[in-house]
């Protein structure tokens, strides 16, 4: 068998019933790993660094969700049509 047959396509992975761990668990694991790599060196401004790391993917996800929402049609959502009485 080839590796491509063994590896599910990206669409299949997204349809998997196994959900990722909660974000707080992923953050906890990533922060612990980061602190371990410091090997005893002091760390400052960890909170700000974490916020900056989370901010960009969060904004991208919000933008993707916003762009996926259906756009109002003419006459919907308070947009008046020229033909409205």
Buried (B, 14 or more C-beta within 10 A) or exposed (E): EEEEEEEEEEEEEEEEEEEEEEEEEEBEEEBEEBEEEEEEEEEEEEEEEBEEBEEEEEEEEEEEEEEEEEEEEEEEEEEEEEEEE
